[in-house]
Amino acid sequence: MKQPDQLLARRTLIQGAGLGLLAAGVAAATPSQGATAAPTEGGEIWSSEYWTKKGDIPLWMFRKRIGAPKAGEPARPVVFFVHGSSVTSRVFDLNVPGKGEYSVMNEFARYGFDCWTMDHENYGKSGRTQGNADIASGVEDLKVAADLISRETGLKKFHFVGESSGALRAGAYAMVAPDRIDRLVFAAFTYKGEGSPTLTKRAEQLAYFRTHNMRKRDRDMIRSIATRDRPGTSDPAAIEVLADVEMVFGDQVPTGTYLDMTANLPVVHPDKVLAPVLLVRGEYDGIATVADLEEFYNLLPNGDRQFIILPGTAHSVALATNRQLFWHVTRAFLTMPTPIAT
């Protein structure tokens, strides 16, 4: 596939529905396998837990969709949500009483998707080891998860939605398993990390990350995810619920992704990501500058790509007050029609 020579700065800027949208023309899209998302009116959300293994390490997986799977029915498109450094997969299925829908898995199940997620090694319900659960480890987790999903659904290719270091995990997996990827959504992504205030601050602890495989992640640290860039972009009630469900698993999480993000970037090389990509950045996100993401965007080889900036949103897009904007742009991207002219 030829590398486009037209830079992002020369592309058309589209503004609509309150969103800053940087969109390239749709070209060279990879057709899906015939699994089509269709909104489901009514119907109960069905869920199930699964276990798989990476060697001897048990890995917990979770699935939601409208209605239990039935033999002989058409497959629904799979969307796999990949969690970040300081939280588990609970971030994608949060219940915040009196605050409306917060579960992105519930929402996308209603859109007609078969929604999956997992706890990575050393997170949540998954097995504990002496490792630091870095990005490379997360790629190995996704490999065995994809095998299980294929057995359960009959599909080979899936959509992946990753947030923060979950986007790095998804992107690194896409480089080594392009045949498994339908469309990719990278939320709160970082490429080289240049000019990032969050990573500059984090790098002050680089020596610790190099010598320790676990770090403290207490309730205050979880709160800081929603406040460090722009207080008021997330509802404190939602963050307290997140802290409640996360603290069940203790106050320690691995250092591996922090080490990768402060010492080893880039871990995702755009020329090796062949699938269609949506980059989603919160307006106030300190994990990456617009310039950092533009550089990544311009080097993606697939013309089917978009870069969207969500207004009034910071690092956490899944739990933002404006989370419905994230749902909207993600759903639109995952349901793009196959282009007629290429």
GIRAGI-V310710 format. One record per pair of residues at least 12 apart in sequence whose C-alpha atoms are under 10 Angstrom apart, sorted by sequence separation. I is the first residue (numbers start at 0). J is the second residue. If there is no record, write none. Layout:
i=I j=J
i=I j=J
This chain:
i=10 j=22
i=11 j=23
i=48 j=60
i=49 j=61
i=90 j=102
i=91 j=103
i=92 j=104
i=93 j=105
i=104 j=116
i=120 j=132
i=145 j=157
i=225 j=237
i=226 j=238
i=280 j=292
i=309 j=321
i=312 j=324
i=8 j=21
i=10 j=23
i=11 j=24
i=47 j=60
i=48 j=61
i=49 j=62
i=64 j=77
i=89 j=102
i=90 j=103
i=91 j=104
i=92 j=105
i=119 j=132
i=120 j=133
i=159 j=172
i=170 j=183
i=222 j=235
i=225 j=238
i=279 j=292
i=293 j=306
i=309 j=322
i=312 j=325
i=7 j=21
i=10 j=24
i=47 j=61
i=48 j=62
i=90 j=104
i=91 j=105
i=92 j=106
i=119 j=133
i=159 j=173
i=169 j=183
i=170 j=184
i=224 j=238
i=278 j=292
i=292 j=306
i=310 j=324
i=7 j=22
i=46 j=61
i=47 j=62
i=48 j=63
i=62 j=77
i=169 j=184
i=170 j=185
i=222 j=237
i=223 j=238
i=278 j=293
i=309 j=324
i=7 j=23
i=46 j=62
i=47 j=63
i=62 j=78
i=120 j=136
i=169 j=185
i=222 j=238
i=308 j=324
i=309 j=325
i=45 j=62
i=46 j=63
i=47 j=64
i=62 j=79
i=119 j=136
i=120 j=137
i=166 j=183
i=168 j=185
i=221 j=238
i=222 j=239
i=278 j=295
i=289 j=306
i=308 j=325
i=5 j=23
i=45 j=63
i=46 j=64
i=61 j=79
i=119 j=137
i=166 j=184
i=167 j=185
i=170 j=188
i=221 j=239
i=278 j=296
i=307 j=325
i=44 j=63
i=45 j=64
i=46 j=65
i=118 j=137
i=119 j=138
i=120 j=139
i=166 j=185
i=167 j=186
i=222 j=241
i=277 j=296
i=289 j=308
i=309 j=328
i=44 j=64
i=45 j=65
i=46 j=66
i=47 j=67
i=119 j=139
i=120 j=140
i=156 j=176
i=159 j=179
i=165 j=185
i=166 j=186
i=167 j=187
i=218 j=238
i=219 j=239
i=221 j=241
i=222 j=242
i=276 j=296
i=43 j=64
i=44 j=65
i=45 j=66
i=46 j=67
i=119 j=140
i=156 j=177
i=157 j=178
i=158 j=179
i=159 j=180
i=164 j=185
i=165 j=186
i=166 j=187
i=167 j=188
i=218 j=239
i=221 j=242
i=307 j=328
i=42 j=64
i=43 j=65
i=44 j=66
i=45 j=67
i=118 j=140
i=119 j=141
i=156 j=178
i=157 j=179
i=158 j=180
i=159 j=181
i=160 j=182
i=161 j=183
i=162 j=184
i=163 j=185
i=164 j=186
i=165 j=187
i=166 j=188
i=167 j=189
i=220 j=242
i=221 j=243
i=307 j=329
i=42 j=65
i=43 j=66
i=44 j=67
i=45 j=68
i=80 j=103
i=117 j=140
i=155 j=178
i=156 j=179
i=157 j=180
i=158 j=181
i=159 j=182
i=160 j=183
i=161 j=184
i=162 j=185
i=163 j=186
i=164 j=187
i=165 j=188
i=166 j=189
i=167 j=190
i=218 j=241
i=219 j=242
i=276 j=299
i=305 j=328
i=41 j=65
i=42 j=66
i=43 j=67
i=80 j=104
i=91 j=115
i=92 j=116
i=117 j=141
i=155 j=179
i=156 j=180
i=157 j=181
i=158 j=182
i=159 j=183
i=160 j=184
i=161 j=185
i=162 j=186
i=163 j=187
i=164 j=188
i=218 j=242
i=221 j=245
i=275 j=299
i=276 j=300
i=284 j=308
i=39 j=64
i=40 j=65
i=41 j=66
i=79 j=104
i=91 j=116
i=116 j=141
i=154 j=179
i=155 j=180
i=156 j=181
i=157 j=182
i=158 j=183
i=159 j=184
i=160 j=185
i=161 j=186
i=162 j=187
i=163 j=188
i=164 j=189
i=217 j=242
i=218 j=243
i=221 j=246
i=269 j=294
i=270 j=295
i=274 j=299
i=275 j=300
i=276 j=301
i=282 j=307
i=283 j=308
i=284 j=309
i=39 j=65
i=78 j=104
i=155 j=181
i=156 j=182
i=157 j=183
i=158 j=184
i=159 j=185
i=160 j=186
i=161 j=187
i=162 j=188
i=163 j=189
i=216 j=242
i=260 j=286
i=269 j=295
i=270 j=296
i=272 j=298
i=273 j=299
i=274 j=300
i=275 j=301
i=276 j=302
i=277 j=303
i=278 j=304
i=279 j=305
i=280 j=306
i=281 j=307
i=282 j=308
i=283 j=309
i=0 j=27
i=38 j=65
i=39 j=66
i=61 j=88
i=88 j=115
i=89 j=116
i=117 j=144
i=137 j=164
i=141 j=168
i=161 j=188
i=218 j=245
i=268 j=295
i=269 j=296
i=270 j=297
i=271 j=298
i=272 j=299
i=273 j=300
i=274 j=301
i=275 j=302
i=276 j=303
i=277 j=304
i=278 j=305
i=279 j=306
i=280 j=307
i=281 j=308
i=282 j=309
i=283 j=310
i=284 j=311
i=286 j=313
i=287 j=314
i=305 j=332
i=60 j=88
i=61 j=89
i=88 j=116
i=89 j=117
i=116 j=144
i=137 j=165
i=140 j=168
i=141 j=169
i=217 j=245
i=218 j=246
i=267 j=295
i=269 j=297
i=270 j=298
i=271 j=299
i=272 j=300
i=273 j=301
i=274 j=302
i=275 j=303
i=276 j=304
i=277 j=305
i=278 j=306
i=279 j=307
i=280 j=308
i=281 j=309
i=282 j=310
i=283 j=311
i=284 j=312
i=285 j=313
i=286 j=314
i=304 j=332
i=59 j=88
i=63 j=92
i=78 j=107
i=87 j=116
i=88 j=117
i=89 j=118
i=115 j=144
i=138 j=167
i=139 j=168
i=216 j=245
i=217 j=246
i=269 j=298
i=270 j=299
i=271 j=300
i=272 j=301
i=273 j=302
i=274 j=303
i=275 j=304
i=276 j=305
i=277 j=306
i=278 j=307
i=279 j=308
i=280 j=309
i=281 j=310
i=282 j=311
i=283 j=312
i=284 j=313
i=285 j=314
i=303 j=332
i=78 j=108
i=87 j=117
i=88 j=118
i=134 j=164
i=137 j=167
i=138 j=168
i=142 j=172
i=149 j=179
i=197 j=227
i=216 j=246
i=220 j=250
i=265 j=295
i=268 j=298
i=269 j=299
i=270 j=300
i=273 j=303
i=274 j=304
i=275 j=305
i=276 j=306
i=277 j=307
i=278 j=308
i=279 j=309
i=280 j=310
i=281 j=311
i=282 j=312
i=283 j=313
i=284 j=314
i=61 j=92
i=77 j=108
i=87 j=118
i=88 j=119
i=133 j=164
i=134 j=165
i=137 j=168
i=138 j=169
i=141 j=172
i=145 j=176
i=197 j=228
i=268 j=299
i=269 j=300
i=270 j=301
i=281 j=312
i=282 j=313
i=283 j=314
i=284 j=315
i=86 j=118
i=87 j=119
i=134 j=166
i=135 j=167
i=136 j=168
i=137 j=169
i=138 j=170
i=140 j=172
i=141 j=173
i=196 j=228
i=217 j=249
i=218 j=250
i=269 j=301
i=280 j=312
i=281 j=313
i=282 j=314
i=284 j=316
i=303 j=335
i=75 j=108
i=79 j=112
i=115 j=148
i=134 j=167
i=135 j=168
i=138 j=171
i=139 j=172
i=142 j=175
i=146 j=179
i=216 j=249
i=217 j=250
i=280 j=313
i=281 j=314
i=77 j=111
i=78 j=112
i=79 j=113
i=80 j=114
i=81 j=115
i=82 j=116
i=87 j=121
i=88 j=122
i=89 j=123
i=134 j=168
i=137 j=171
i=138 j=172
i=142 j=176
i=145 j=179
i=215 j=249
i=216 j=250
i=217 j=251
i=280 j=314
i=281 j=315
i=76 j=111
i=77 j=112
i=78 j=113
i=79 j=114
i=80 j=115
i=81 j=116
i=82 j=117
i=83 j=118
i=84 j=119
i=87 j=122
i=88 j=123
i=133 j=168
i=134 j=169
i=137 j=172
i=138 j=173
i=141 j=176
i=215 j=250
i=216 j=251
i=217 j=252
i=280 j=315
i=281 j=316
i=303 j=338
i=75 j=111
i=76 j=112
i=77 j=113
i=78 j=114
i=79 j=115
i=80 j=116
i=81 j=117
i=82 j=118
i=83 j=119
i=86 j=122
i=87 j=123
i=88 j=124
i=134 j=170
i=135 j=171
i=138 j=174
i=214 j=250
i=215 j=251
i=216 j=252
i=280 j=316
i=75 j=112
i=76 j=113
i=77 j=114
i=78 j=115
i=79 j=116
i=80 j=117
i=81 j=118
i=82 j=119
i=85 j=122
i=86 j=123
i=87 j=124
i=134 j=171
i=135 j=172
i=138 j=175
i=142 j=179
i=213 j=250
i=214 j=251
i=215 j=252
i=216 j=253
i=279 j=316
i=35 j=73
i=36 j=74
i=37 j=75
i=74 j=112
i=75 j=113
i=76 j=114
i=77 j=115
i=78 j=116
i=79 j=117
i=81 j=119
i=84 j=122
i=87 j=125
i=134 j=172
i=138 j=176
i=213 j=251
i=214 j=252
i=215 j=253
i=281 j=319
i=34 j=73
i=35 j=74
i=36 j=75
i=37 j=76
i=74 j=113
i=75 j=114
i=113 j=152
i=212 j=251
i=213 j=252
i=214 j=253
i=215 j=254
i=302 j=341
i=33 j=73
i=34 j=74
i=35 j=75
i=36 j=76
i=64 j=104
i=65 j=105
i=82 j=122
i=212 j=252
i=213 j=253
i=214 j=254
i=281 j=321
i=33 j=74
i=34 j=75
i=35 j=76
i=36 j=77
i=63 j=104
i=64 j=105
i=212 j=253
i=213 j=254
i=214 j=255
i=32 j=74
i=33 j=75
i=34 j=76
i=35 j=77
i=62 j=104
i=63 j=105
i=64 j=106
i=65 j=107
i=66 j=108
i=211 j=253
i=212 j=254
i=213 j=255
i=32 j=75
i=33 j=76
i=34 j=77
i=63 j=106
i=64 j=107
i=65 j=108
i=116 j=159
i=211 j=254
i=212 j=255
i=214 j=257
i=32 j=76
i=63 j=107
i=64 j=108
i=65 j=109
i=113 j=157
i=114 j=158
i=115 j=159
i=116 j=160
i=210 j=254
i=211 j=255
i=281 j=325
i=31 j=76
i=63 j=108
i=64 j=109
i=65 j=110
i=68 j=113
i=208 j=253
i=209 j=254
i=280 j=325
i=62 j=108
i=63 j=109
i=64 j=110
i=65 j=111
i=112 j=158
i=119 j=165
i=208 j=254
i=209 j=255
i=212 j=258
i=279 j=325
i=64 j=111
i=65 j=112
i=207 j=254
i=208 j=255
i=211 j=258
i=64 j=112
i=65 j=113
i=84 j=132
i=208 j=256
i=209 j=257
i=63 j=112
i=64 j=113
i=65 j=114
i=84 j=133
i=205 j=254
i=208 j=257
i=209 j=258
i=232 j=281
i=279 j=328
i=63 j=113
i=64 j=114
i=84 j=134
i=208 j=258
i=209 j=259
i=279 j=329
i=62 j=113
i=63 j=114
i=64 j=115
i=207 j=258
i=208 j=259
i=232 j=283
i=277 j=328
i=278 j=329
i=62 j=114
i=63 j=115
i=205 j=257
i=206 j=258
i=277 j=329
i=61 j=114
i=62 j=115
i=63 j=116
i=204 j=257
i=205 j=258
i=208 j=261
i=209 j=262
i=228 j=281
i=229 j=282
i=61 j=115
i=62 j=116
i=204 j=258
i=205 j=259
i=208 j=262
i=228 j=282
i=229 j=283
i=60 j=115
i=61 j=116
i=62 j=117
i=82 j=137
i=202 j=257
i=205 j=260
i=228 j=283
i=229 j=284
i=277 j=332
i=60 j=116
i=61 j=117
i=81 j=137
i=201 j=257
i=202 j=258
i=205 j=261
i=227 j=283
i=228 j=284
i=229 j=285
i=276 j=332
i=277 j=333
i=59 j=116
i=60 j=117
i=61 j=118
i=201 j=258
i=204 j=261
i=205 j=262
i=227 j=284
i=228 j=285
i=275 j=332
i=276 j=333
i=59 j=117
i=60 j=118
i=202 j=260
i=203 j=261
i=227 j=285
i=228 j=286
i=275 j=333
i=46 j=105
i=58 j=117
i=59 j=118
i=60 j=119
i=198 j=257
i=201 j=260
i=202 j=261
i=44 j=104
i=45 j=105
i=58 j=118
i=59 j=119
i=81 j=141
i=201 j=261
i=202 j=262
i=44 j=105
i=57 j=118
i=58 j=119
i=59 j=120
i=200 j=261
i=44 j=106
i=57 j=119
i=58 j=120
i=79 j=141
i=198 j=260
i=199 j=261
i=45 j=108
i=57 j=120
i=58 j=121
i=59 j=122
i=198 j=261
i=44 j=108
i=56 j=120
i=57 j=121
i=58 j=122
i=59 j=123
i=60 j=124
i=197 j=261
i=198 j=262
i=43 j=108
i=44 j=109
i=56 j=121
i=58 j=123
i=59 j=124
i=60 j=125
i=79 j=144
i=43 j=109
i=51 j=117
i=58 j=124
i=59 j=125
i=79 j=145
i=42 j=109
i=48 j=115
i=50 j=117
i=53 j=120
i=57 j=124
i=58 j=125
i=59 j=126
i=39 j=107
i=41 j=109
i=46 j=114
i=47 j=115
i=48 j=116
i=49 j=117
i=57 j=125
i=58 j=126
i=192 j=260
i=38 j=107
i=39 j=108
i=40 j=109
i=46 j=115
i=48 j=117
i=56 j=125
i=57 j=126
i=58 j=127
i=79 j=148
i=191 j=260
i=192 j=261
i=38 j=108
i=39 j=109
i=40 j=110
i=56 j=126
i=57 j=127
i=190 j=260
i=191 j=261
i=192 j=262
i=36 j=107
i=37 j=108
i=38 j=109
i=39 j=110
i=40 j=111
i=55 j=126
i=56 j=127
i=77 j=148
i=91 j=162
i=189 j=260
i=191 j=262
i=192 j=263
i=193 j=264
i=36 j=108
i=37 j=109
i=38 j=110
i=39 j=111
i=56 j=128
i=77 j=149
i=90 j=162
i=191 j=263
i=192 j=264
i=36 j=109
i=37 j=110
i=38 j=111
i=39 j=112
i=52 j=125
i=53 j=126
i=191 j=264
i=192 j=265
i=36 j=110
i=37 j=111
i=38 j=112
i=50 j=124
i=51 j=125
i=52 j=126
i=190 j=264
i=191 j=265
i=36 j=111
i=37 j=112
i=50 j=125
i=77 j=152
i=189 j=264
i=190 j=265
i=191 j=266
i=35 j=111
i=36 j=112
i=76 j=152
i=189 j=265
i=190 j=266
i=191 j=267
i=34 j=111
i=35 j=112
i=36 j=113
i=75 j=152
i=77 j=154
i=131 j=208
i=189 j=266
i=190 j=267
i=191 j=268
i=241 j=318
i=34 j=112
i=74 j=152
i=76 j=154
i=77 j=155
i=78 j=156
i=79 j=157
i=80 j=158
i=81 j=159
i=82 j=160
i=83 j=161
i=84 j=162
i=85 j=163
i=131 j=209
i=189 j=267
i=190 j=268
i=232 j=310
i=233 j=311
i=73 j=152
i=74 j=153
i=75 j=154
i=77 j=156
i=78 j=157
i=79 j=158
i=80 j=159
i=81 j=160
i=82 j=161
i=83 j=162
i=84 j=163
i=85 j=164
i=133 j=212
i=190 j=269
i=232 j=311
i=233 j=312
i=73 j=153
i=74 j=154
i=76 j=156
i=77 j=157
i=78 j=158
i=79 j=159
i=80 j=160
i=81 j=161
i=82 j=162
i=83 j=163
i=84 j=164
i=131 j=211
i=132 j=212
i=231 j=311
i=232 j=312
i=233 j=313
i=238 j=318
i=76 j=157
i=77 j=158
i=78 j=159
i=79 j=160
i=80 j=161
i=81 j=162
i=82 j=163
i=83 j=164
i=84 j=165
i=130 j=211
i=131 j=212
i=132 j=213
i=231 j=312
i=232 j=313
i=233 j=314
i=237 j=318
i=238 j=319
i=58 j=140
i=76 j=158
i=77 j=159
i=78 j=160
i=79 j=161
i=80 j=162
i=81 j=163
i=82 j=164
i=83 j=165
i=130 j=212
i=131 j=213
i=229 j=311
i=230 j=312
i=231 j=313
i=232 j=314
i=233 j=315
i=237 j=319
i=53 j=136
i=57 j=140
i=68 j=151
i=81 j=164
i=82 j=165
i=83 j=166
i=129 j=212
i=130 j=213
i=131 j=214
i=229 j=312
i=230 j=313
i=232 j=315
i=233 j=316
i=237 j=320
i=56 j=140
i=60 j=144
i=68 j=152
i=81 j=165
i=82 j=166
i=83 j=167
i=128 j=212
i=129 j=213
i=228 j=312
i=229 j=313
i=232 j=316
i=233 j=317
i=234 j=318
i=54 j=139
i=58 j=143
i=59 j=144
i=80 j=165
i=81 j=166
i=82 j=167
i=83 j=168
i=228 j=313
i=229 j=314
i=233 j=318
i=234 j=319
i=235 j=320
i=53 j=139
i=58 j=144
i=62 j=148
i=80 j=166
i=81 j=167
i=82 j=168
i=199 j=285
i=227 j=313
i=228 j=314
i=232 j=318
i=233 j=319
i=234 j=320
i=53 j=140
i=60 j=147
i=81 j=168
i=82 j=169
i=197 j=284
i=198 j=285
i=199 j=286
i=225 j=312
i=226 j=313
i=227 j=314
i=228 j=315
i=232 j=319
i=233 j=320
i=234 j=321
i=52 j=140
i=53 j=141
i=60 j=148
i=81 j=169
i=168 j=256
i=196 j=284
i=197 j=285
i=198 j=286
i=225 j=313
i=226 j=314
i=231 j=319
i=232 j=320
i=233 j=321
i=51 j=140
i=53 j=142
i=54 j=143
i=80 j=169
i=167 j=256
i=183 j=272
i=189 j=278
i=195 j=284
i=196 j=285
i=197 j=286
i=198 j=287
i=224 j=313
i=225 j=314
i=226 j=315
i=231 j=320
i=232 j=321
i=233 j=322
i=53 j=143
i=79 j=169
i=183 j=273
i=188 j=278
i=195 j=285
i=196 j=286
i=197 j=287
i=224 j=314
i=225 j=315
i=232 j=322
i=52 j=143
i=53 j=144
i=165 j=256
i=182 j=273
i=183 j=274
i=184 j=275
i=185 j=276
i=186 j=277
i=187 j=278
i=188 j=279
i=189 j=280
i=194 j=285
i=195 j=286
i=196 j=287
i=224 j=315
i=225 j=316
i=51 j=143
i=52 j=144
i=121 j=213
i=164 j=256
i=167 j=259
i=180 j=272
i=181 j=273
i=182 j=274
i=183 j=275
i=184 j=276
i=185 j=277
i=186 j=278
i=187 j=279
i=188 j=280
i=194 j=286
i=195 j=287
i=196 j=288
i=51 j=144
i=163 j=256
i=164 j=257
i=167 j=260
i=174 j=267
i=180 j=273
i=181 j=274
i=182 j=275
i=183 j=276
i=184 j=277
i=185 j=278
i=186 j=279
i=187 j=280
i=188 j=281
i=192 j=285
i=193 j=286
i=194 j=287
i=195 j=288
i=225 j=318
i=50 j=144
i=173 j=267
i=174 j=268
i=177 j=271
i=180 j=274
i=181 j=275
i=182 j=276
i=183 j=277
i=184 j=278
i=185 j=279
i=186 j=280
i=187 j=281
i=192 j=286
i=193 j=287
i=194 j=288
i=195 j=289
i=225 j=319
i=49 j=144
i=51 j=146
i=52 j=147
i=164 j=259
i=171 j=266
i=172 j=267
i=174 j=269
i=177 j=272
i=178 j=273
i=179 j=274
i=180 j=275
i=181 j=276
i=182 j=277
i=183 j=278
i=184 j=279
i=185 j=280
i=186 j=281
i=192 j=287
i=193 j=288
i=194 j=289
i=51 j=147
i=164 j=260
i=170 j=266
i=171 j=267
i=174 j=270
i=175 j=271
i=176 j=272
i=177 j=273
i=178 j=274
i=188 j=284
i=189 j=285
i=190 j=286
i=191 j=287
i=192 j=288
i=194 j=290
i=195 j=291
i=50 j=147
i=167 j=264
i=170 j=267
i=171 j=268
i=174 j=271
i=175 j=272
i=177 j=274
i=187 j=284
i=189 j=286
i=190 j=287
i=191 j=288
i=193 j=290
i=194 j=291
i=49 j=147
i=167 j=265
i=168 j=266
i=169 j=267
i=170 j=268
i=171 j=269
i=173 j=271
i=174 j=272
i=187 j=285
i=188 j=286
i=189 j=287
i=190 j=288
i=192 j=290
i=193 j=291
i=49 j=148
i=167 j=266
i=168 j=267
i=170 j=269
i=173 j=272
i=174 j=273
i=187 j=286
i=188 j=287
i=189 j=288
i=192 j=291
i=193 j=292
i=167 j=267
i=171 j=271
i=172 j=272
i=173 j=273
i=174 j=274
i=187 j=287
i=188 j=288
i=189 j=289
i=190 j=290
i=191 j=291
i=192 j=292
i=166 j=267
i=170 j=271
i=171 j=272
i=173 j=274
i=190 j=291
i=191 j=292
i=170 j=272
i=189 j=291
i=190 j=292
i=78 j=181
i=188 j=291
i=189 j=292
i=190 j=293
i=191 j=294
i=77 j=181
i=78 j=182
i=79 j=183
i=80 j=184
i=81 j=185
i=83 j=187
i=170 j=274
i=188 j=292
i=190 j=294
i=191 j=295
i=76 j=181
i=78 j=183
i=187 j=292
i=190 j=295
i=78 j=184
i=170 j=276
i=189 j=295
i=190 j=296
i=166 j=278
i=158 j=274
i=158 j=275
i=159 j=276
i=160 j=277
i=162 j=279
i=197 j=314
i=137 j=255
i=136 j=255
i=137 j=256
i=34 j=154
i=132 j=252
i=133 j=253
i=135 j=255
i=136 j=256
i=184 j=304
i=33 j=154
i=123 j=244
i=131 j=252
i=132 j=253
i=133 j=254
i=134 j=255
i=135 j=256
i=182 j=303
i=183 j=304
i=184 j=305
i=185 j=306
i=186 j=307
i=32 j=154
i=34 j=156
i=123 j=245
i=131 j=253
i=132 j=254
i=133 j=255
i=134 j=256
i=182 j=304
i=184 j=306
i=32 j=155
i=34 j=157
i=122 j=245
i=123 j=246
i=130 j=253
i=131 j=254
i=132 j=255
i=133 j=256
i=134 j=257
i=163 j=286
i=32 j=156
i=123 j=247
i=124 j=248
i=129 j=253
i=130 j=254
i=131 j=255
i=132 j=256
i=133 j=257
i=134 j=258
i=135 j=259
i=163 j=287
i=31 j=156
i=32 j=157
i=123 j=248
i=130 j=255
i=131 j=256
i=132 j=257
i=133 j=258
i=134 j=259
i=31 j=157
i=122 j=248
i=123 j=249
i=131 j=257
i=133 j=259
i=134 j=260
i=187 j=313
i=188 j=314
i=31 j=158
i=121 j=248
i=122 j=249
i=131 j=258
i=133 j=260
i=187 j=314
i=186 j=314
i=187 j=315
i=85 j=214
i=122 j=251
i=123 j=252
i=186 j=315
i=187 j=316
i=85 j=215
i=86 j=216
i=121 j=251
i=122 j=252
i=186 j=316
i=187 j=317
i=85 j=216
i=121 j=252
i=122 j=253
i=135 j=266
i=186 j=317
i=85 j=217
i=121 j=253
i=134 j=266
i=120 j=253
i=134 j=267
i=85 j=220
i=86 j=221
i=85 j=221
i=98 j=234
i=101 j=237
i=86 j=224
i=98 j=236
i=85 j=224
i=97 j=236
i=98 j=237
i=186 j=325
i=96 j=236
i=95 j=236
i=96 j=237
i=95 j=237
i=94 j=237
i=95 j=238
i=186 j=329
i=93 j=237
i=95 j=239
i=96 j=240
i=184 j=328
i=185 j=329
i=93 j=238
i=95 j=240
i=184 j=329
i=94 j=240
i=95 j=241
i=183 j=329
i=93 j=240
i=94 j=241
i=90 j=238
i=93 j=241
i=184 j=332
i=31 j=180
i=32 j=181
i=92 j=241
i=183 j=332
i=184 j=333
i=31 j=181
i=90 j=240
i=94 j=244
i=182 j=332
i=183 j=333
i=29 j=180
i=30 j=181
i=31 j=182
i=90 j=241
i=93 j=244
i=163 j=314
i=182 j=333
i=29 j=181
i=30 j=182
i=89 j=241
i=90 j=242
i=162 j=314
i=163 j=315
i=181 j=333
i=182 j=334
i=28 j=181
i=29 j=182
i=162 j=315
i=163 j=316
i=182 j=335
i=28 j=182
i=87 j=241
i=90 j=244
i=162 j=316
i=86 j=241
i=89 j=244
i=90 j=245
i=162 j=317
i=86 j=242
i=89 j=245
i=87 j=244
i=88 j=245
i=86 j=244
i=87 j=245
i=86 j=245
i=85 j=245
i=86 j=246
i=87 j=248
i=86 j=248
i=85 j=250
i=87 j=252
i=85 j=251
i=86 j=252
i=85 j=252
i=84 j=252
i=85 j=253
i=84 j=253
i=85 j=254
i=160 j=329
i=84 j=254
i=84 j=255
i=85 j=256
i=84 j=256
i=85 j=257
i=83 j=256
i=84 j=257
i=160 j=333
i=159 j=333
i=158 j=333
i=103 j=317
i=102 j=317
i=103 j=318
i=101 j=317
i=102 j=318
i=101 j=318
i=106 j=323
i=101 j=319
i=112 j=330
i=101 j=320
i=103 j=322
i=107 j=326
i=103 j=323
i=106 j=326
i=110 j=330
i=101 j=322
i=112 j=333
i=98 j=320
i=100 j=322
i=101 j=323
i=103 j=325
i=107 j=329
i=100 j=323
i=103 j=326
i=107 j=330
i=93 j=317
i=106 j=330
i=110 j=334
i=90 j=315
i=92 j=317
i=93 j=318
i=91 j=317
i=90 j=317
i=91 j=318
i=90 j=318
i=29 j=273
i=28 j=273
i=29 j=274
i=27 j=273
i=28 j=274
i=29 j=275
i=27 j=274
i=28 j=275
i=27 j=275
i=26 j=275
i=25 j=275
i=22 j=277
i=78 j=333
i=21 j=278
i=76 j=333
i=76 j=334
i=20 j=279
i=19 j=282
i=18 j=282
i=2 j=270
i=21 j=293
i=29 j=301
i=0 j=273
i=23 j=296
i=27 j=300
i=28 j=301
i=23 j=297
i=27 j=301
i=28 j=302
i=29 j=303
i=26 j=301
i=27 j=302
i=28 j=303
i=25 j=301
i=26 j=302
i=27 j=303
i=28 j=304
i=25 j=302
i=26 j=303
i=23 j=301
i=24 j=302
i=25 j=303
i=26 j=304
i=23 j=302
i=24 j=303
i=25 j=304
i=22 j=302
i=23 j=303
i=24 j=304
i=25 j=305
i=22 j=303
i=23 j=304
i=24 j=305
i=22 j=304
i=23 j=305
i=21 j=304
i=22 j=305
i=23 j=306
i=21 j=305
i=22 j=306
i=8 j=293
i=20 j=305
i=21 j=306
i=22 j=307
i=7 j=293
i=20 j=306
i=21 j=307
i=6 j=293
i=7 j=294
i=19 j=306
i=20 j=307
i=21 j=308
i=6 j=294
i=19 j=307
i=20 j=308
i=7 j=296
i=8 j=297
i=18 j=307
i=19 j=308
i=20 j=309
i=6 j=296
i=7 j=297
i=18 j=308
i=19 j=309
i=6 j=297
i=7 j=298
i=17 j=308
i=18 j=309
i=19 j=310
i=5 j=297
i=6 j=298
i=17 j=309
i=18 j=310
i=4 j=297
i=17 j=310
i=18 j=311
i=3 j=297
i=4 j=298
i=13 j=307
i=17 j=311
i=36 j=330
i=2 j=297
i=3 j=298
i=2 j=298
i=3 j=299
i=2 j=299
i=3 j=300
i=36 j=333
i=37 j=334
i=2 j=300
i=3 j=301
i=35 j=333
i=36 j=334
i=1 j=300
i=2 j=301
i=3 j=302
i=7 j=306
i=35 j=334
i=0 j=300
i=1 j=301
i=2 j=302
i=0 j=301
i=1 j=302
i=0 j=302
i=31 j=334
i=31 j=336
i=18 j=324
i=30 j=336
i=31 j=337
i=17 j=324
i=28 j=335
i=30 j=337
i=16 j=324
i=20 j=328
i=28 j=336
i=29 j=337
i=30 j=338
i=28 j=337
i=29 j=338
i=18 j=328
i=25 j=335
i=27 j=337
i=28 j=338
i=25 j=336
i=26 j=337
i=27 j=338
i=28 j=339
i=25 j=337
i=26 j=338
i=25 j=338
i=26 j=339
i=27 j=340
i=28 j=341
i=25 j=339
i=26 j=340
i=27 j=341
i=25 j=340
i=26 j=341
i=25 j=341
